[in-house]
Amino acid sequence: MDAFQIDIILRNHRELLAGAGITLQITAISFLIALTIGLVVGVARAGSGWTGKLFTPYVEIFRGTPLLIQLFFIYYGLPSIGITIDNYVAAYLGIGLCGGAYISEIIRGSLYSVDKGQQEAAVSMGLSKFQTLRHVILPQALQVAIPPLMNSFSSQLKETSLISVLAINELTRSGQMVYSRTFRPFEIYLAVGILYFMMTYTVSLLSRYLERVFHVHGKIARK
């Protein structure tokens, strides 16, 4: 058995860190897309109108099919009907649309968690439905949604490993390219795993901080 060769990691750390940077970039942009979609769809599906039912097929399709297949369809399938998309745009759309379906359910569940008496009280005070949603319901729902939303961000960060099939040099593909030159899988994939862990653990710490902040603000608001 060969000895552990840390110099393999040191010689290729710039390429791996560059891949980690691309991973964070794609995660951040696709999460913003997912969050925007999730808010719109979640609020719509939390109501009892026809708009909620309109979004149901989207949610069920994107939650019921693998992300990898969705990426293949967007990047490789759509060109067959004349729609060609850049690989980065395909990554943003694929992860964003899939993440939006899951986030919409987080938002919907968080909205349901707010006591209906809050809404009735706001209406009795003369607030419109939009004002009630914005100033009364959403701030309370956000406190409930923060932990699962941060978990969703971590999941999307790890799911970016799938976009290596789109020829994007994110962290996983960068590791594969270094391995193809060095033939040292143990060192390279250990380094890749550590980088993923560092990123997701940072998100976990941020989640705990946000939970404390919103918890304190919630106590102040109730007083």
Secondary structure, 3 states (H helix, E strand, C coil): CCCCCHHHHHHHHHHHHHHHHHHHHHHHHHHHHHHHHHHHHHHHHHCCCHHHHHHHHHHHHHHHCCHHHHHHHHHHHHHHHCCCCCHHHHHHHHHHHHHHHHHHHHHHHHHHHCCHHHHHHHHHCCCCHHHHHHHHHHHHHHHHHHHHHHHHHHHHHHHHHHHHHHCCCCHHHHHHHHHHHHCCHHHHHHHHHHHHHHHHHHHHHHHHHHHHHHHHHHHHHHC
